[in-house]
Structure formats: structure tokens, C-alpha cells
Amino acid sequence: MKTGIVILNYNDYETTLKCLQPILDYKNIDYIIVVDNCSTNDSYDQLAKHRNDRWVLLRSPSNGGYAKGNNIGINYLLKNYDVDIIGIVNPDIYFSDEFAGKIKKLFTKFPDYGIITGVQHDIYGNISKRAFWRELDFGQAVISMFYSFSKIQEILKGNFVVNTLKDRKPLIEVPTVEGCLFFADASSWIQIHGFDENTFLFMEEDILTKKIHRIHKKIGVCPSIEFTHAHSTSINKAISYFKKMEVMYDSRKYFIKEYISKNLFINLLFNIFVYLSWVEQIILVYPYLKLKK
């Protein structure tokens, strides 16, 4: 089985090169595509200095966000190479060659899965609470938008990631995985027509979940393999906190309208919750994060 990966860079070539360097020697990664997402600095030129025949560097004509940028790389892979597995790799990720090899075996053993990844850890070795999460319906979309509601849910039901990983199956079915590192069956990816490019940032994973489940494929996490995520290094450098919130709310509105319900009342109600969530962010969450920092 041939595996190709896409790494999306934006204004952070140093992080991208750090991610790329060990992967160049991986026997289980056959093709590597780096897409510079129309950086406003000299990222493309800096990346081009290190280009060789082991990887391909592309430049997006415009910055259309995470989904569109990754689709450029994936479409290039599908058009130019005979790939069976496609990997999405954020620049702030580290995974091993053994990890990639295990992913190949899992797709062979579990053909009913469209997306597979391992257990996500932070730079301190802790399992990330955002490694995967519940599939969003209207209620869960509202709860997850509020810091306070999410904490109450965690107290009542426990940590979803930790509780799920207590199951020691070779592959655990989960609702939605974070988009920082996952691998997809190429035929399934073609069937769902890739990422929905109508969001700039955020909600791509939740939309992907809906599309994968519509073709009756599963999403899985293998508890015996792990990777490290430095948690949005590139994003935090490129976009302010409140700008991120604005983009996130716009993406959630699109998700509700296109993947949950087109009912005008449902969408109006969700917009009210968005307003209330803004209030929580300004009064509670942002001051708390500043104090914690």
C-alpha cells in the first residue's frame, strides 16, 4: 500500500522544516507534499532552498484556509501518484515511521474504516483532551461552544477521551478525530470529495465526520500507537485569540446550516447561543487564559 502525506505551511517554515526532516527518512511514507498556503512572509522561498526529489513543494494561489490548502496537496497526490492512503500532517506534529507502518496494517485489517489515527499527546507526554470528541448534533454543538457547559459535562460524564481509551481493542471506533494528524483511505476520500472548502478554519473535522459516516465508513483510533502535537503553534503565531473566535463561530454557523438543519428557527436559535458564547469568552474565558498565562 502506498502512502502520501500533505503538510500545510503558513508563515512558519521553520516549524514545517522541523516536522519534515525526520519524515524524509521514513520507509512507510512514499510521497510527501508540502503546500505553502500563500504565506505573507518568505516561507515559500525558504522551503524551496531545502527542496529535493524526496518531496514536492506547491504554492497555493491564495490562502483559502485549512480545508482548501490541504485539498490542493491531496488532489496533487491523487492526480500524480497511485496512493492508497492519504495523511494530513500539521507542521507542529511528530510521529514515527513505525506509526505510519502500523496505520498501513490497520487499513488492511479494517477495511470498513475511512479514517485512522493514533493517540494524541502534548509535548509533556499527556494524552490530549482534544484528541477526539463526540459527534456534533445541535445540542452538542451548543455545549462544546461554551467553556462552562463543557466543564460541567466533563464533571458529569468524565473525560470522553480517557474513558474511551479504556477500551483496549486494536482499533477503537470514535466519533471525530482532531485534524492535526490522521490518515484516510484514498478511495473513501475520493467518494466524499475531500474537505468542504466553505470553512476557513475550524469545524473541518466535524464536517468530515458527517461526510465519512454518510458513506458508511468508520473513524478509528489505535490505542497502541501515539504521536505528539505542539498544539497549533502555527495558528497561534498567525492569528489573534478573538480573531480565532470569530472564525470559529462563522464556521459553526455554516456547519449547523449545511450539516445539521436548514430550518430558519434552528439557525436563529444557534445564532443566539453564539452571541451568549461571545459574552462568556469576553467576561470569563479570555481573562482566565490571560491570568493563567
N, C-alpha and C positions, 0 to 999 in steps of 0.2 A: 504494500500500500504506500502510495506517495503522499507526502505531507508538505504543504506550503503554508507559510505564515505571513501575516501582514503586521507591520509596526507603523503606527501613525505618529508622525512628529509634528509639533507646532512650537516654534520658537525655543526649543530646548534640545539642540543637537547633542549636547554633552551627555544628557541622560539617555538619549537614544543610542549613542555610540557605546555607552557603558552596557546597555541591555544587549546590543547587537554582538559585541565582541565574543562572549563565550559561545553564542549560538552558531557562529561561523564554523565551529569545530564539531557540531552535533551531527552524528551519523543518522539520526532519526528525523532530521529536518532536511528535506530535499530542496526546497525553494524558499527564498527569503525576499520579500518585497518591502521596501521602506517607502512610505508616502510622506512627502513633506506637504503639509496641509496649508500651502500658501503662507508660509511664515513671513512675518514682517521684519525679521532680522536676517542675518546671513546664514541661517541654518542650512539651506539647500547647498550653498557653496561649500560650507564646512563639511557636510556629509559627503559631497561629491569628491572631496580630497581623499576620502577613505574607500571609495567605491572600488570593487574588484569583481571578478567573474563569479564570485560566490553569492552575490546579492544584487538586486536591481533597485535603483533609485528612481522614483517617479515624483513629479511635482503636480499638485492639484492646481487647476487654473484659478480657483477661488476657495476660500475657506467656508465650506458648507457644513462644517461640524463633524462630529464623531462618525455618524452613520454614513454620510456621503463620502468622507475621506477614506474610511475603511472599505466601502464598496468599490472605490477606484482600484485599490490594491487587489481585492478579491476578484473583481472582474478581469483584471490583468492575469491573475493566476489561472482562472478558468479558461481564458482565451488562448493562452500561450503554453500551458503545461497540462499534462494529464494527471491531475491531482485527485486523490480520493478523500483527503482530509484537509480542512482549512482551519488555520489557527489565527485567532485575534490576540495580539500581544501588545499591551500598553508598554510604553518606554520605561515605566517605573516598576517593571516586573523582573523577577529572576526565577527560572525553572531549569531543571536539569535535563540532560539528554535521556536519562532513564525515565524521567517523567513523560517525555514525548513518546518513548518506546512503549510504555505502559498504555498510553492513550490509544496507540495503534491496535494493540491487542484487545483492548476493551471494545473498540468499534467492530472488530471481527467477531468477538464473542457475543456482543449485544447489538444486533442489527436493528432492533426496534428503537434505539436511541439516536436522536438527531444531534444532540449537543452533550459533550462530556468534558469535565474538568476535574481538578483535584481540590484539596482542602487549602483554602487561602489563609496565610499567616501574615502578620505585620512584621516589621523589621526587628521586633523584640522576641519573635517566636510565638506570639499569642495568636490563637485562632480568631480570625476576623468575624465580628458580629454581622458584617455585611457580605459575607461570603455567598449567601443565598437567602432568599426570603419567600414569604407566602405570595402566591399568585394574587394579583390585584383584581378585586371586584370593586364596586363603588365604595362599600364600607371600608374595606382595607386600604383603598386609595386615600380616603379621608384620614383614617387613623395614622397611616405612615407619614402623612404630611405634617403632623403635629408632634413635637418633641414630647410633650406631656402625655398625650394619648399613647404614644409608642412605649413610653416608660411604664405606664400603667398596664398595658398589655403584656409587657415582658414580666412584670411582677406577678400578674395573674396566671400566665401561661408558661413562664420560664423562657429562657433564651432559645429561640427557634433553631439556631444553628447547632448549638451544643446538644439540645435534645434530639435533633435529627441524626447527628453523628454517633449517637449511642448505638444505633443500628450498625453492626459490623459486616454487612453484606459486601461483596466485592464491588458492587456499584449501587449507590443509593439514589432512588428517584427523588428529585427535588422540584419545586415549582419554577423557580427563577434563579439563575446564577448571575453574579456580577460580571460585567463585560470587560474587566481588566485582562482576563486570560481564560479563554475557552476554545475548544476545538469542535468543529461541526462536520458532519458527514456532507460531502460535496453535493451529492445527489439531492439531499434534503434541502440544502441551501439554494440550489437552483430552483427547486419546486416552490419555495416560499418567496423567491425573487429578492433575496438578500434583505439588508436592513431597510426599514422605512426611512426615507431621507427627509421627511417632513418635520423632524426634530433636529435642533442644532446640537443640543447636549441634554442628557438625562432622559429617562424612560425608554431608551433603546432596548434594554434587557426585557422590560415588561411587555413591550410590543413584540419583541422576538419570541417570547414565551407564547403569546396568543397565536402567532403565526405557526410556530412549531407544533403546538397542540392541535391546530386546525388540520394538519396533515397526519395527525395521529402518531406523532413521534414523541419520545420522552426526553427529558433533560436529566442528566445524572452527575453525581459527584462520587469519585473514588476515594474512600477514606484512607487508603494506604499510600497515596502519593500527595505531595504538598508543594506549594510554591510561595514565594514571598512577594508582597505588594507594598511599595513605599507610599501608598495612599495618595494618589492624584498629585504627585509632585509637579507635573507639567501644568495641570489645570490650575493649581493654586498660584503658580507663577504668572499665569496669563490672564486671570480673571478675578475680580474682587468678590468678596463674600456676598454682598447684596446683589451684584450683577448675576452671580450664580443662582441666587434665589429667584430672581426674575425669570431667568432662562428656564429654571426647573418648573416654575408654576405654569409658564407658557406650554411646556412640553406635557405637563399633566393634563391641562385643559384639552390639548389635542388628543391625548390618549383616551380620555373619558369620552370625547365626542366620537372618535373613529373606531374605538375598540370595545367600549362598554355600552354606550347608548347615545343615539342621536336625538332623544327626547329633549325638547327645549326646557322643560321644568327640571329634569335631572341635571342638565348643564348649568342652568341658572343657580340651582342649589349648590352645585360644586363650586361655582364662582364665589358664592357667599362664604363657603368654607376656605377658599383661597384667601379671601380678604381677612378672615379671622386668623388664619395661619400667619399672614404677614404681621398682624398685631403681635402674635406670640413671638415671632422672630425678633421684632424690634424691641419689645419690652423685656423679654425673658432670655431667649436663646443667645442672641448676639452679645449682650452684656456678660452672660455667663461664660461664653467662649473666650471673650477678651480677658476676663478675670482669671480664668483657668490658664490661659497662655502666659 
